[in-house]
Amino acid sequence: MNHKLRILNLEDSRDDSELVRATLAREGLDCDLVRVETRDDFVAAIERGGFDLVLSDYLLPSFDGLAALDIAKARCPEKPFIFVSGAIGEEFAIETLKSGATDYVLKDKLSRLPGAIKRALLELEEQTRRRQAEQELEKYREHLEEMVKERTAELNKVNEQLQLELADRGKLEEKLRTASMTDELTGLLNRRGFLTFAQKQWGIADRNQRNFSVLYLDLDEMKKINDEFGHREGDQALIDISNVLKKTFRASDLIARIGGDEFTVLITGSRGSSIENTVARHIEDNLRIHNEQTEKGYKLSVSMGIVHYDPQQPCSIEELLDRADALMYEHKQHRGLNGEMLPSATGRKKQERAHERYEIDSCPTTELSIAGSVVLKNISVSGISVRTSQRLTKNAIYKIRMLSTRGDELSLRGMVVWSSIGKAPEKDDNGSQYEAGLRFIDMNDGLTSSLEDLIKMMADSPGFLTLKETEGDASDGLVKSPKASS
């Protein structure tokens, strides 16, 4: 023992108590033995505390050991409690141990008492260490649980923040996606957005064998508006045209600004050519109302061309746009010569021409260095159409030289307004698989008149036609046009 033992001794015999002290002293156990006889003194001593263990007699005049054991268990359950009695039977010994006593020693065998005390104190020490270890373990477990709670709270907070960031990123990506398909000035779809949604509509129409129409529009005299009223007013004119189109068409129709002053509309659920006059009338009425309500020194007007998609003669959205674009230019150049009918076409086939075409009876070909094999299909005062073995680039400009067999010669300039994959090759096409239309540009009344005369002469006798790209390294190519009736 590292300290002097303090023992509470419940004993009515002073001599027996001194005998216990002497026995312990002989075994080297230095102790302070406090003897009490009555219940009150025992309870008072227990409440004061400071004892290492309790030694108790079994039978006392006014008290008994089992009652003392109950009090000790209630007040100081961790302290060892050893019975020291003069006479104790086996049944009593078992009863005391079951009741919670640490050990028992007979008074006539006090030599066993020091060993019993040492074992009890060692057991108490071990219990104390175990209890402390359990307490430390419990504290550590509670600490870990607190750390887990804190970490979980942090992770939840980080997760919530991440979810918010992902939501914000999703919104930003949606805004960017929308912005990438939206014209910033007018709020309409841009070319990319139009082609994206139009392709979906094309798929629906193709699967369900439904019709739709593509309208191509160009704001007239845009350059004049910019030059005379400024680019800010030019931007406003584009916004005004977009608002007119929004008022004219339904929410299910796709409206887009696909170029500087060019717009297009995909009209869903149309019934082919029957809508042309209705569309033109509604646009003109809304333009008239706008012009009457504004006083800006100019009036808005548009040139238009419309193409109808026929699922029985399928073609791509790009081809429809090219055809509608060509019809729009035809409308812009020759509006008024044959009335105000809106130029239109269905699929790949032209329904009406604003001008008479010089049709080709057969399909002669020649090598054209700028585009390989070329077949001249037809010609009018508006332009020419050809079949080629290589696709011509849209908006490319060519110098066109025409020569009749009588020696009459005419030089013009033409722009490729549409270029697409052609239908199945015809007889003598020599592998030509692309079609292109060139619109004559920089025309005036004199050139138009000369062209009309030359076309009439070529109808009576074959002539020659030369194309040369005005930019790049392309060289002249020659196409011979056979005799044909107009």
CORBELVEN-V285064 format. One record per helix or strand of 2 or more residues. SS is the DSSP state (A for helix, B for strand). FROM is the first residue (numbers start at 0). LEN is the number of residues. If there is no record, write none. Layout:
# CORBELVEN-V285064
SS_FROM_LEN ; SS_FROM_LEN
This chain:
# CORBELVEN-V285064
B_4_6 ; A_13_13 ; B_30_6 ; A_38_10 ; B_52_4 ; A_64_11 ; B_79_6 ; A_89_10 ; B_102_4 ; A_106_74 ; A_190_18 ; B_211_8 ; A_221_8 ; A_230_18 ; B_253_4 ; B_261_7 ; A_271_22 ; B_301_8 ; A_310_3 ; A_316_18 ; B_342_4 ; B_348_2 ; B_357_2 ; B_365_3 ; B_371_8 ; B_382_6 ; B_396_7 ; B_408_13 ; B_433_8 ; A_444_16 ; B_462_7 ; B_476_5
